[in-house]
Amino acid sequence: MIPELLLVDKPAGWTSHDVVAKVRGIFKIRAVGHAGTLDPFATGLLILGLGAGTKALTGFVGLDKTYEAILTLGATSTTFDPEGEIKACDTQHATYSIEEIERALDQFRGGYAQKAPLHSAKKRGGKKLYELARAGTATEDMRPIKQVKIDEITVLSYSWPELRLRIQCGSGTYIRSLGDDIGRALGIGAYVHQLRRTKVGEFDIKDAKQIHELL
């Protein structure tokens, strides 16, 4: 029996569309969609609708989400993630206590005016920003700003240069941008090295299936 909703644990290196295409092939059904895109480098919870279940997906897109992110401090990325050009920052004399880290995170707790990454699907002049960025014609002032909701930022572990966080946020929040902004707040740069979505509303990663479990 084909389920109307399917929770999948997206593997790293797959696009959300890759998962949709795979599920179409497994269940031999064309009508498959997903709610809430995950970047290729990210892993975790992806909600899929199959058949009549696709009609329910719009109701899930706006739900709050929870992520676990590992930030690499002391370096920046052109894409704010490990797939971009990585540049080390001058941190030779920098030492940061957990108290200093927490004070920097306080700037984002509750929410803030966030700029979308240049390497995103947001559009300017009918073209996606990542297309403009790849063509070398994108500029910082093209990054759209949106007030985002950040209900929780909890430090799970910290050992230089890795900072592991749990983040609960509203829909439309870019964790890559948050990572870059945290690095700017600390004055040392940062990018999101690993990202995993663990919850979407009440849907939990513990109930998701690995791709191999569907075969």
Buried (B, 14 or more C-beta within 10 A) or exposed (E): EBEBBBBBBBBBEBEBEBBBEBBBEBBEEEBBBBBBBBBBBBBBBBBBBBBEBBEBBEEBBEBBBBBBBBBBBBBBBBBBBBBBEBEEBEBEEEEBEEEEBEEBBEEBEEBBEBBBBBBBEBEBEEEBBBBBBEEEEBEEEBBEEBEBBBEEBEEEEBEEBEBBBBBBBBBBBBBBBBBBBBBBBBEBBBBBBBBBBBBBBEBEBEEBBEBEEEE
